[in-house]
Amino acid sequence: MSSSIARRLAAVWLCAAAAFTAPAAAALDVMDLSPADAGERLAALARAGVPDDGVTIRLADGDYGALTVKGLRGGPATIEPAPGATPRFSRLRVIDSVDVELRRLVVEWTEPRVERHRRPLVEVAGASERVIIRDLAINPDVDPTGWAAEDWQSRAEHGVRLRGRDNALIGADIRAVYHGVEALGPGSMARGNRVSGFAGDGMRVLADGVTLEANRITDCVSIDKNHDDGIQGWTVGPDRKPGRGVLRDARIIGNTLISRVDPRYSLPCGMQGIGLFNGFFENWTIEDNLVVVDHWHGITMMGARDARIVHNTVVDRSPGRPGPPWITIMSHNDGRRSQRGLIANNIVGALRGSKEVPPGTVMTVGNVVAPDPATAVRDPAGLDYRPRPGGPAFGLVDPRFTPSGVADRPVGASWPRPTG
């Protein structure tokens, strides 16, 4: 692998704060594929191995159906549309591939589901490592705002599932899905994505070392008994039962979660914010997020050690019950106590303690409790959640507990709050 490629990949996967803007190295080989020969020629490339200096694979216009990219290894490979082309897929899978980047691809599913269980429209699986999916569009021409529950049940598949190790989804636009993004592989990253119009969970954290950064998750719909979350995580033990394992080293930073933005959706849900049930969750950082929901669970951790919840804005979308949303670090569902938690410098509808957590176990400092968000932020009806000048949260920051940083943004007392 060339040194320039190594530097680019290191910026993506080995440093969660990377800006993902390093230029691509020039590839010596170019392959032009069409819907008629894409599968066969990709399989031949996998058998031969990707050249050490890399290859750029350009896709012509057309409908590629369900395409599987399998076994691309050796040098780096970039798969992207040919100039002026818009290749389209019904599904896209990357399996057992290493150092592959997919750019500006469109996946659209318009038919009723045939299979009983939902599947992801885009999946990275197997022994894949360091796969980047950049500027993906899922269902860009689908308008689900008027769908009835039956339409969601029959048409909504899952969006993106990241298995493997150290794989990334960057800048995707995902709509009309059940679950939006599922991070099931260690070191997964989702950065700068939009999930709008979903019927399950916006994003899921189900592996160690996951980073969710600067994503926007909006417009949940209710079609079944699933308790819909903007972001959800839980553990499983060796027996595959929930709440019997540990998830470590997650970073949930700079995300925007708003239950309702587009009033045209006919089935609005009571979305929970960041719901981390059935821990334990160790060394998690939850910072600088905007969470606007009609539920009690704004940010809830049930079973946490060394958790840091700092500089978030967690408020009601509309008055009334359920709500206002809280931030809390509670004991595990089975009664095991959380340890060494920090809740600092947040604007929040409520702070909830737990009688099972001993005093001093969770440090709570510098928070502004605002059951009515209008007392603390500028214009909640207009989705402007900046601190209101002269209000209780304006200029609030305890310098001991400033956010640790998002990408290349500065750290310090002047750190801006999320705005909506």
Secondary structure, 3 states (H helix, E strand, C coil): CCHHHHHHHHHHHHCCCCCCCCCCCCCCEEEEECCCCHHHHHHHHHHHCECCCCEEEEECCEECCEEEEECCCECCEEEEECCCCCEEECEEEEECCECEEEECCEECCCCCCCCCCCCEEEEEECCCECCEEECCEECCCCCCCCCCHHHHHHHCCEEEEECCECCEEECCEEEEECCCEEECCCCCEEECCEEEEECCCCEEECCCCCEEECCEEEEEECCCCCCCEEEEECCECCCCCECCCCEECCEEECCEEECCCCCCCCCECCCEEEEECCCCEECCEEECCEEEECCCEEEEEECEECCEEECCEEEECCCCCCCCCEEEEECCCCCCCCECEEEECCEECEECCCCCCCCCCEEEECCEECCCHHHCEEEHHHCEEEECCCCCCCCCCCHHHCCCCCCCCCCCCCCCCCCC
